[in-house]
Amino acid sequence: MRSGLFLLLGFLVFSHISKAQSVSYYPFASQLAISSNPTQAAWAEMRVQMNSATSALTTEFGPMLTVKKTKTTAFYIGGGANIGWMSNVINNTSMLKGFYGSAGFRSYPFEKLPQVGLNFEFTPYTDSKVQTGLLRAWLGLSYHFGKNNLKN
């Protein structure tokens, strides 16, 4: 419990320092994400796994490209690396855990709450040796702090 609170506090501090434009939570995957402005043509996202043993905590970093915009939705693709910070310290194993791709959308369907969004994403994942993999699908909620370029 303490490590989870410490991780959340660190995540919020990092969000403030990096001037994050959006925060997302994927409850079924237990992932918390911060991103630069996801309504821009190019943006970046960092995701932290929330429900795991300390030695198995991973963070994903990746650039994203918005490929299509409508009035309320941004469709994007991207990819990145999965890093296990604590496994390197505790188990003395490689920090690089794997690679992932992303294809999804962020929709802002609520007129009365234009900052609240719904996210859906497919993220194929492979381990660092490209020997095993899985297809992940994530559904989540986001809150957009910055200028939403879809509403122009």
C-alpha angles and dihedrals in degrees: 000000000000092000090051092052090046090050092048091049091049090048092052092048090050089049091055095045093047092047091235115204098198138026121197135185124200102195098186092051093036092230128146117199138187123193144179113246105318092195091065123092092251126024142151135231136197120199128194124199107232108186107055145098112275093249091053098049112129135188126203124208124188147151118236133200123207106224100179137013131196127179092278107014140061119200115203147176131199146127144205150158133299112223125194103203098174097042088063092052099039104031099023092233131136116293092217106085101169151302133268141191126210135209119168150106141253115210128191101197101157114093093191092047105035094167094060115089141181118225129199123177143169111212117183109202134195131182120251092264091050090234101119135023147167140203111240124195119196131193118188152147127250138192117209114210099176136062109307105220092193092073096062 
